[in-house]
Amino acid sequence: MSKRNVLFDKNERLGIDPDSRVPLYLQIEELMADRIREDGEPDTLIPTEEDLCEIYGVSRITLRKAVEGLVEKGMLARRRGVGTRIVRTELVEDLGRLRSYTEEVEGEGFEVVSKVLSVQTEVPPKNACDALKLEPGERALGIHRVRGTSAVFPVAILTSYFSEKIGMDEQEDFTKSTYDLVIRKYNTPILWARQRITAYNATPEEAKLLNLTSGDAVLVFYRTAYGVGDQPIEFVKGVFNPRYYNFSISLLR
C-alpha cells in the first residue's frame, strides 16, 4: 500500500510569479518535479489537491494541469480512490558490471521502450572505425535508436556499430537487446568492454529526440565491447538525459 510522503509542509507557501511569461501550471509543474527528484520516495503519495492548491495559491484547474503534466512525463501515477503516487524514473548503471541497456533497465524492474530511427550498413564515423579496427571505407551495421523505460520515455539515444564479420541481418528486431541477439543467435560472445564517460551540451537534434532544450547538459558514454581474442564487436555512443540516468561505481582502497 502506498504511504503518504509529505514532500511539502502543509503550512508552507511556495510563491510563483503571476507576471512571468511562463504559465502558472508550468511553473508549478517544474517546482513539483524538482521536489520529486530531490526528495520523492517511489510509490508514496503526494499531498492532496486541496493542500497543494493552498501551498501554491492557485485554483484546482491550474493545479490539475500541472499534475497532468507530471503524469504524462511518467513521474506521477494516479489511482482512483487512493491518490497520486510518485513513480521511480531514475536508473543508475553500475559501472563495475558489463550489461546492455536492456539488462540495466530490466534489472531495475522496468520494461524497455525503444524507437528504432534507422538500421543500415554504412561507413561509421572515425571514432567508431578506429574502435572497430576498420580499414578506410570499410562498412559496419549502424543501429540508431531512442530508448526509454515503461516509466519514462525518452531516456537515451544509442548509436551502435557492429562489425560486418558478425553477419547480423538488417531485418532483425532491434527494439530488443542487441547483446542478446549477438550472443545467442550469432554465437559471438561479448567478454569485456572499455568505456569513457563525459558530458556536453546537447545538439539541436539530440535535444529534440530527448525532449530537451538545445544546449541542455547531457551525459555521454563511448563504449567498445570485445570478444574472443580481444576482437572488437561493437562501438556504441550513448547520449542520456541526466535526470533519468546516472552512473555509479564501487571503489576499494
Protein Blocks (a to p, Z undefined) as FASTA:
>chain_A
ZZdddfbafkbccdddfkbmbdfklmmmmmmmmmmmmmpcghiacddfklmmmmnopafk
lmmmmmmmmmmnopaccdehibccdddfbdcddfkbccdfklmmmmnopacddddfbdcd
ddddfklmmmnopaehiacdddddddddfkbccfbdcdddddfklopafkbcfkbcfklm
mmmmnopacfbdcdddddddddfklmmmnopaehiacdddddddddehhiafbdcddddd
fkloccdddddZZ
